[in-house]
Amino acid sequence: MRFVAKIGVVSALAVLTWPAVSLTAEMRGVTPTEIKIGQTMPYSGPVSAFGALGKGEVGYFKMLNERGGINGRKVNLISLDDGYAPPKTVEQTRRLVESDEVALIFSSIGTAHNTATAKYLQSKNVPQLFIGSGASKFADIAQYPQATLGVQAPFRYEARLYVRYALAKNPDAKFAVISQNDDFGRDYLLGLKDALGEKYDSLVTAATYEVQDPTIDSQIVKLKASGADVFVIAASPKFAAQSIRKAFEIGWRPMTFLSNVAVWISTVMEPAGLDAGVGIVSTAYVKDPDDPAWKDDAGVKGWREFMIKYVPEADLHDTNYVNSYNSAMALEHVLKACGDDLSTENILKQAYAIKDLELPMLLPGIKVNTSPTDHIPVDQMQFMRFNGKTWERFGELQTGN
């Protein structure tokens, strides 16, 4: 599947007005009328629900192009399907760089997938911006000097908050964790280790799954048998729904925390059974359009208008489209700041110089900030609890930093 935000034909006049930029600055993927960018998305495969992110981002740049683009250039977003398979991600990323000659890779989904392409992109001097992952490893500037996390708080920070919350309620709590057997799942385990320290081995029982597994019922039964009274679900939507449902069916009622990548009503809570999810705690960093608190909010109204016009086939209850809106806005900010210098060096310079950027679909008080030594755009979250119909936020903004 190939989604493309198309542009017009380069005119002779545009060629004559090519901006004066240093001849030593490579502006790959840039013409007088176009900025070409690329991404990979799981439009097929076990987590195809996340394909909504790519569809929303393509829609956003279509809207932006209709309004004149960025500094006179249209954004040509080439979005390719990788089926959520890292070897396919590598293949498609090579195509984007070597055939399509994109200026940068934007918002590609998956921790293992972005890890698999990082060294290649570094060797080609291609920025890897607003990665579709909350894995804290991408904040390691030594390993990933040309990358930024997505517009979301890191998974590791999220896990730390869950431990702190659970221990405040029950200092003797024991933890059970179901996690995806890759860097995505391991980041949550690292967060638990950070918060529990030397007690981790005695307090945590962990089980994993592979993305190809048809079911994880046996793992949930095993975790219940551990006697844990806290259950952390570090899973993608399909397996999160299975975890919630199975725990409910076998009568296990621990304090439950759900990864904030899997809080969607239509793809997780409803398939799991709304009653089964009552009381589950997660975290939010974006506005939920279904929350009555935002009924008259200008940011949510603007998002709805965008969705209806530019992604008309989408499920408006799927908050993945909110994340895509925020990510596209963040990249728009970076590209605008670049002006006519769209060299790799300047793109990275602007990506690492975001100051207090407020996005209309982030929760109030959360701002995007980066610097040359901080590649984590967002590090704050707010707790929320599922009431059987929707998520209710509570408490103040928290950071797991």
Disulfide bonds with the S-S distance in Angstrom:
none
